[in-house]
Structure formats: structure tokens, C-alpha cells
């Protein structure tokens, strides 16, 4: 395994600092990105992790040694960086490890207009070039470096997604988990009539209070307690780079990414009838049902931001959602944004006389397992054997992304991890009891067939 193999993943660069990812590597990656992008300027931003200062500076040196200019946007959320690449029509690099622990850092790369760079769309080429350049000393930097402040312009862009005239002074609790939400949430909400209490707003990449990973229920404990204590209308939980958001209703009940996708899709279709909505294949069946009922066109996609953005460009979809808390908007350069999603839900609450729990009731049609990870020796081979088994039993088998098996009144998706020897399982059924029973069924299948590989 080469050094770059350790950190280049399916959609980004990610690793522990400095043993897997260091300044020398980032300098080579900067040079490779400059060559791949072929643009006169590359934008750069970073989250609050201490290692981001050195790593981003090294990346900048590498870019500038190729004669390409660097515009440094400073500390920012990932969705802010995406906005800047659209607004300035330039490629970008965001230094972040998102929800990962403090010892990690990484780089999310994109072309101008927030066009994604994944393995199939340039990341593999950048990796190979960076590997070749790793031991070659860079030349003297000839590209320029400048700082640019765009935060206020981005905040106005975010707010443009809602009608400010209908907003009312709702009580909001936002847990930013010492991540970049601590910068962007006050910047946006200070312009709006909401009463907002921000938990853990201090920017601290050591995450002294709890991990910035809101998909894990244990990281919502503080937010749920604050929502109940303050009688808030809603709770918002942001991840480390603040491009994802999870909701907690007024009863402190977490709202799944699928239900949020359905809720926002309904709102978008009320404003823009007949539009196309994307949803990834581990989203609840309620999403395509709601889109169809409201006259929209639902399109199912694979998991992953680079794929969803590509399909959004091909179909001109207005909105797309993932069960993992990523929500994409055509008018946001097809990029995902947690804070735009939060504002759209707050707009819905502002015009409704009902609390969030009641607004969600029409969408609560199924029970899901959440993602269950199982370590197996050969994930891909195990999926193939289970696919043959299910197909021979007459189930509906779909291979869009991993394996999706539909038994009519319940279904599941089983996907190998891109980075670890894990199988990722998602199950959905009509009731919690049936869901739990079917999880046990599929786990037994995994145990049976994993042992044969």
C-alpha cells in the first residue's frame, strides 16, 4: 500500500494526522489538484481542527508552486466552500474530517460550481499524480495568495431559500458540537427573528463535549435535554463541518434523515409543482410515495454526494435527500447544506399552527433499523452469495448499490463499506416489531454466508 492509498477514499481524502496524512502529502496533493483542475485559481477553506492550519498551508504551497493562485476563505463550513466555488467559478478544497474524531483530518475537493470530484471523476487521477510528486521537491511558489471574506454574502444566499416575511419568533436550540456550526449558525440566525440558543459554540477541534456526529443517538443527549428544558420548537444538530443537520422535534424525539427528506420534498413541491426529487436507496419508501402523491417525479440514486450531484445535473432535480442527513439543492449549485435545510423546516413551522411532531405524522408510515454494521472477512463476496440466495427464493433483487431485496411488506439494503471490512445493513418494515424480526433474519443470513467466504 502506498502512502496515498491510506487516505484517498471514495469521495475525499481522510486520515489520522500525522501518521497517515501530513504536510508533505498535502503539498503533493495541492500540486496534483492544480494540475488536474487546470484553473488559474483554487479556493481553500478549513474547519476548526488545529492540524488544518499546517495542512492547508502546505496544500497552498503546493498549488502555488504550480503557478496557480490560492484564495484563502479562512475557517468555514463545507457548504460555505461549495457556495464560494459556485459564486467565484473556481475549484475548491475544504480541509475537514467532518464527523470524525480529533486525530483525523482530510480534504474534500471539487471543481468550479461545486462539481464533485470522486474516484470516477478525478480523485483517482489526483491520487496517482500526488503519489508521483510525493518525493519530488516543489519549485518556488509563483502563484499568488489572498484572503477573501464571503461569509455575509453566503448568509444572504442561504436566507434567500425562505420567505422572511412569514417567519415568526420560534424557539430554536442548535447543538454545533464545537464544530463549524458555531461560526455559521450565529452568522445566519442573527438576521432572522428566531430565538436561538447555541450549545457548544466554541470552535474546538478536540470536541471537548461530545463527538460532532449527530447520526449517533448518544450525541443528541444534550440537545434533547435542552429542547425539553427550554420548551423549544425544534432542535438542530450539526456535524463537524456543518454540512449535515439532524432534527429533534419539540418532544425531543429525533427525526430521521428520511423523514426530513420527505418533509422538505413536500415543501419544495408546494413551491415548485411537478419538479424532480432525488432520494438515495436507503431512504424510506415514504419519500417516493410522498413525491408521487404530490405530483413530483421521484428518482432513486446510489449513496454518495458525487453520484447524487451528477444525477441532479442530469435530471435538473430541484432537491435531493440522503438518509445520512445530506440534503442537496439545485439552486445551491446542486450542493448539500445543513443550514438551508434547517431554515426550510423553520419556514414550514412558521406558517403552520402545528408543532413539528404533528407535521411529521403523515410521513411516519414505516419503521427502520438505522444502519447496522457487521464486520466480515469478505464483504463483497458475502453480498454476492446472499443475492443469489434471495434471487432463488423469488424476492425482488436490485443491484443499484450493493444489494436491495424487496419482500413486499419489508425490504433491506446491504452494502460493503468503501473503506472497511464491514457490511452496512438497513431494514425497513411496517412496524418496529416486524423490523426487529427481519433484522434478525438478515443478520442470520450474513452470519451463515460470511463464514463461507
N, C-alpha and C positions, 0 to 999 in steps of 0.2 A: 504493500500500500504506500502510495506517495504521500507527501505532507498535505497536498491539496485534496486528496481523496478523503481525508478525515473530516474536512469542513465543508466541502461543496455538497449540498443536499439537492433534493428535487426542485426546490423553488428559491433557495437562498444559500448564503454561506453562514455556518453556525458552528461554534465550538467553544471549548474552555480556553481561557486566557491565563498564562501564555503558552501552556504546554501543547495545545492544538492549534491555536490561532495567535499570531504575534505580529509585531510591526513589520518585520521583513516580509512576511507573507502579504500583508495588506498593501505594502508598497508595490509588490509584484502584481497584485490584483488590480490596483489602480492603473498600472501601465497597461494591463490586459484589457481593462474596461475602456480605457482611452482608445486603444486600437480597434476594439470591437465596435464601439459606438460611432466612431468616425465623425464626431461633432466637435465644434470649436470650444464648447463649454460643458462642464459637468457640474451639477448641483450636488451638494453634500449636506447632510444633517446627522445628528446623533441624539440618542436618548441620554438618560441621566447616569449611565454606568461610568464609573471612573476610568475604566480602561478605554472608553470611547475617545477620550482626548488624544491619547498616543496613537491609537489605531487609525483614527480618521486623519490625523496629521500625516501619518506615513502614507496612507492612501492618496492624499492630496499631493504629496511629494512625487509619488509615482505618476499620477495623472499629469502633473506639470512638467515632469521630465520628458514626457512625450509631446510637449509643445501645446498642450491643451489647457485652457483656463479653468479655474475652480471658483465657484461661487459658494461660499460657506453660509448656510442658513442658521447655524448655531444649533442649540437644543430645540427639538421639535418632536411632534408625534409623527408616526409614519404617514398618516393620511394628509398631514400638512405637506410633507415632502412630495407626495403624489400630486397634490394641488399645484405645488410650485413647478413641477415638471410639465404640467399642462399649461399653466399660466405663462411660463417663460419659454416653453417649447424646447426643453433641453433634457438630456438624460439625467438620472439621479442615482444617488447611493445613500441609503439610510443605515446608519450604524446602530443596530439594536439586536437583542436576542429575545425580544418580545416578552413572553411569559416565563422564560427560563430563569433558573437561579442566578445569583450574583456572579458566579465564576464564569458565566457564559457571556459571549458577545458574538456579533455576526454582522452581515451586510445584506440588505435587500436592494437589489439592483433593478432599474427599469430604464426604458428608453423614453424619449420625449412623449408628452401626453400620457404619462403613467403606463405606457405599454409594457407589459410584464416581460421579464427575462427568466424563463425556466430552462430546464435541461434541454428541451427540444427547441428552444427559441434563443439559444445563445450561451446559456450558462456552461454547458459542456465545453464550448469553444473557448470561453473566458478561462475556465479551469485549465485547459491544456496549454494555453498561452502563458498563463501565470506560472505554471509548473516549469515551463521552459525558461522563464525570466527569473526564477527564484534565486539562482546563484550568479546572475549577471548584474554587475553594479549599474545602477541607473545613471544617466547623464545628468548634467546640471539642469535644474528646473528652468525652462524658458517660458512656460505658461504663467499667466498672472493669477493672483489670488485676491478675492474681495469678499467682504461680508455684506449681507443683504438682509434687511428686516422686512418680512412679508406677513407677519402674524396677524396684524389688523386687517389686511386685505383678505386673508384666509378666513378670518372670523366672519366678515361680511358675506363671503361666499357661502359659508355654512348656514348662516341665518337666512339666506335667500331661498332655502328649500321650504320654509314655512311662511305662513301669513301672520306677521307680527300683530296685526290688528285683532286677531281672535285669541291671542294668548292671554291667560289670566294668571294671577299670582299663586300658582301651585307650590306646594312644599316638596322640595327635592332633596334627597341625600345622595351624594356621589362619593363612592369609595374609589380613590385613584391609586391606592396601594403604593404610595411613594414613587409612582411612575409618572410618565409624561402627561397624564391627565391632570396632574397638579399644576401644570402650566396652562394647558389649553382649555380646561373646563372653566376656570375663572375668567379667562380671556373672552370666551364666547358668552357665558351666562351673565356677565356684568352688563351686557347690552340688552338683557331681557327681563321681563317682570317677575320671574320666578324667585322664590326664596330658597337659596341653596346652601346646604351645609356640606362641606367637603371633608371627608375623612382622609387622614394621612396625606395631606397635600405636599409635604416636604419632598423635594426631588432627592431621592436617595437610592442609588443602585444596589445597596446592600439589603434593601427590603426589610427594614427592622421590625415591621408589624406583622405582615404575612406575605406570602408569595403573591405576585401580580398575575395570578392565573385564575380568573373568575369562573372558568368552567368546572373547577373543583368545588364541591359544596362547602368544604371546610373553610374556604377562603371567603365565603359570604357571611360568616357568622357575625362579624362586626356590623356589616351593612344591615342585616336583618334586624339586629338589636336596635340600631339607631332609627330605622324606619318605624318600628313599633314605639320606641321611646318618644319620638318627636311627632307621631301621628302624621307621617309624611304620606304624600300621594303616590310616591314612587321612589324606588332605589335604583341607582345606576352603578354597575361595577365595571371598571375599565381594566384592560390588561396593561402590561408594562409600557408598550409603545402607543397605547390608547387608540389603536385602530379597530379594536373589538369592544363591544359593550354587551353586558348581560343585565336583564331587568329583574327587579324584585317588586312584586305588587304591594298594595297598601296593607296586606295581611302578613307581609314578609315572606310570601311564597315565591320561590324562584320561577322565572318564566323561561321555558326552553327556547333555544335558537329557532326551532321550527315554528313555535307559536308566534315568536316575534316576526319571523319571515311572513307568516300568514297575515298577521295584523298590519304590517307595513304594506304588503302587497295589496290588501283590501283598500288601504288609504290611497295608494298610488293609482289604483284603478278607478277610484271615485273621482280623482282629479284628472286622470288621463284614460278615459274609457277605451277598451279594446286593445291595450298595449300588451306586449310580450313580457312575461315574468320568468326568470330562471330560478331553479332550485336544485341543489345537489342531491345525489341519490340516497343520502342517508337522512334527508329531511322527511318529516312525517307526510303521510299521504294526504293529510288535511291541506297541505299547501296547494297541490294541483287541483284538489276539489274546490277550494275557495276561489282560486283564479278562474277556473272554468265557470263556476256559478255566477261570477261577477262579469263574465263576458270577455275575460282576458285569455291569452294563449300561454299555457304553461309549457316550459321546455326543461327537461331533466338533463343534468350535466354530471360529469365526473367531479370528484372532490378536488379542490385546489384553486388558488386565486388566478394563476396564469391561464388555466383552462377556462374558468368562468369569464374572465375578461375577454378572452379570444372569442368565445361563443356570444358574448354580449355584443362585440363588434360585428360579428357575422349576422346576427339576428336583429340588431338595433333594439334589444330589450331595454326597457326603462329601469328595471330593478332586478336584482338577484340576491338570494339569501343562502347562507350555509348554516347547518345545524350548530356549527362551532362558533357562531357569533360574528361572522363576517357578513357585511351587507354592502352591496355594490350598487352604484347609481350612474346611469348613463350621463347625467348632467354633472357628474363629478369626475369627468374623464374616465368613466367606467371603473373607477377605483372604489375600494371599500372605505367606509368611515363609520366609526362608532358614534361620534358625536352628532352627525347628521341623523342617524337612526334615532338617537335619544330625543332630538328635537321633534322629529316627526311623530313619535309616540306622545310627547308632551302636547303637541298640537291637537292630536286626537282627544287627549284627556281634557284639553281646554274647551273644546266645543261640545263635549259630552257631559251630561248630568250624572253619568255613572262612573264608579271607580274602575280602575284597571282590571280588577278581578272579574267584574261583570262584563266589561268589554271583551274579555278573552273567552268567556263561556261558550260562544258559538263555535270556537275553534278547538275546544277540548273534546275531541271525538275519539282519541286513541290513547294508549299508554305505551311509553317507550322505555327501553332499558338503559339509555345512555350508552356511551362507548365502553365496552369491556375488552381489556387487553389480556391476551394469553400468550405466554412465551412458548414457542415450539421450535424444534430444530430446523425445519424446512417449511416456512410458511407458504411459499408459492406451491410447492408440491402437495401440501395438505389441502389447499383450496381446490386444486385440480381433482383430487380424489373425491372430495365432498361434492363437487359439481357433478361428477359422473354418477355418484350415488343418488343425488337428488333428481337428476335428469331421468335416471332409470325408474324412479318412483312416480314419475308423472308430474312433478312440480314444475312450475314456470321458472326457468333458469335464465338469468340475464348476466352478461359478462361485460357490461359497460365499464365498470371499475371494480375489480375484484370479482366477487360473486354475489348476486342478489337472487334470492329464492323467494317466490311468492306462493304461499299456500292458500290464498283466497282471503281467509279471515285473519291471517297474520303473515308477516314477511320478515326477512332478515338480510343484512348485507355483511359479508365477511371479506376483509381486505388485508393483504400483507402490508405491514409498515414499510415505508420507503427507507428507513434508517436503522431499524432494529429488528431482531428476530421475533417479531410479535405478529399475532393476528388480531385485527380490530373488528369487534362484533357489535352490530347494532340490531336490535329486535324491536318490532312494533306489533301490538295486538290490541284487541278491543278493550280489555280490562287489565288492571295491574296483576291480577291473579293469573290470567292466561299468559300475559307477557312473561312473568316469572317462570311459569311452567315451560314455555317454549325456549327461554334462555337455557334452562337446564337441559332440554333436548339437544340444542345445538352444541352446548359445551360437551355433552356426551359424545356427539359426533366428532368434535375436534379431538377429544382425548383418544377416541378409538382410532381415527385415521392418522393423527400426528405420529403415533407410535410406530406406524408402518413406514415412515419416511425418514 
